[in-house]
Amino acid sequence: MEIQGRNFLAPRALLPLFEYTRTLHGFECVYDSWRRSVVSYMARMRGKKLLMAQTPDALAAELFFCALAGKDEEIAFRAHASLIYNRASLGDVNFFSRIRHERAKRDRRRPERKHLAMSLLSAWLHGFLWLLSSQDRLVLIEQFGFKGLVTLKGLERARKRLGLQGWADLGPDHYPQAPFKLDDPNNGALSLIVRQ
């Protein structure tokens, strides 16, 4: 995720700004919290099961269940038809019970929560969210397609659930206010201002 963040910043000429943020007080604490959050989130999103697969067949099954968790189950079934056929010919009842379980679990999920978590993780460091006030974070997150879907309280709850630390978590002695702010977010063109 760090490489994708740098690849996002480079064509926008924001890498020098990112390098500047690395020198700010508390960056290492924020970076550590972000890294732990990314690892934990990826593990919860099936990473642990993929890593624990002992055989190529078990890995193929976990990849199928990852695909099944996505939006289009028809594609998952077609792409893994040979695996499903093999499991059916073996009479693997547990495999088909798990398909039923995974489909039911997917139908209960709130997709905006999963996508919000991924958006927060993606933009926390490289989108400078950790340096913005909660209100400015909400304005920026709304630009990622969450307009009207996320409240300020919901955004803060998602941040805390992920375990992400920001400027306010470092204490008022270091940052009495957010180090960055968005300039006039109501005019449609967002610009980032660094407070001195």
JOLIN-V472525 format. One record per backbone hydrogen bond with DSSP energy under -1.0 kcal/mol. NH is the residue of the N-H (numbers start at 1). CO is the residue of the C=O. Records with the same first field share a line. If there is no record, write none. Layout:
NH->CO + CO
This chain:
5->1
6->2
7->3
8->4
9->5
10->6
13->10
14->9
18->14
19->15
20->16
21->17
22->18
23->20
24->21
27->24
30->26
31->27
32->28
33->29
34->30
35->31
36->32
37->33
38->34
39->35
40->36
41->37
42->38
43->39
44->40
45->41
47->42
48->43
50->46
51->47
52->48
59->55
60->56
61->57
62->58
63->59
64->60
65->61
66->62
67->63
68->64
69->65
70->67
76->72
77->73
78->74
79->75
80->76
81->78
84->80
85->81
86->82
87->83
88->84
89->85
90->86
92->87
93->91
96->92
97->93
98->94
99->95
100->96
101->97
102->98
103->99
104->100
105->101
106->102
107->103
108->104
113->110
114->110
115->111
116->112
117->113
118->114
119->115
120->116
121->117
122->118
123->119
124->120
129->123
130->124
131->128
132->129
137->133
138->134
139->135
140->136
141->137
142->138
144->141
145->142
149->146
150->146
155->151
156->152
157->153
158->154
159->155
160->156
161->157
162->158
163->159
164->159
167->130
170->167
171->168
174->171
175->171
180->131
181->193
183->191
187->184
193->181
195->179
